[in-house]
Amino acid sequence: MALTMAEITVTAAYGSVVEDEGLLFVGFAEGEDEDENYALFRQPVGGGPVWFEVGDESFGAEDALESVTLGPTGLEIVIAPARRAAFGFAGSIAVRIGAGCEDAEPALAALREMLGPIWTDAR
């Protein structure tokens, strides 16, 4: 499977899994400051639609994910065509996850469970 060049890239230094007020948040961030780039997935704890945003709450949408593939360099996220306007018309987002990404494995495990059938592990 060939992965394409992403239109938006997040180079993750941190992964996180947080449950708060009935929602599960799985995220990857470039740093700890509010102005640093990130990718965030959110879903009700009992299941349901997944909200995805990148870099800012205004660049996000529910049911926006067509596919998410974990490859050797991280995640390749394909945005559903009908939702691309919410992401500045970007069709793909890369989350680069290197060996130094803190808490990457717990975040990837939670994301794998959250995304179910749209998740592919191509490592």
Beta strands, then each sheet from edge to edge (+ up, - down):
strand 1: 8-20
strand 2: 23-29
strand 3: 38-44
strand 4: 51-54
strand 5: 60-62
strand 6: 65-71
strand 7: 74-79
strand 8: 92-102
strand 9: 119-121
sheet 1: 5+ 4- 3+ 2- 1+ 8+ 7- 6+ 9+
end
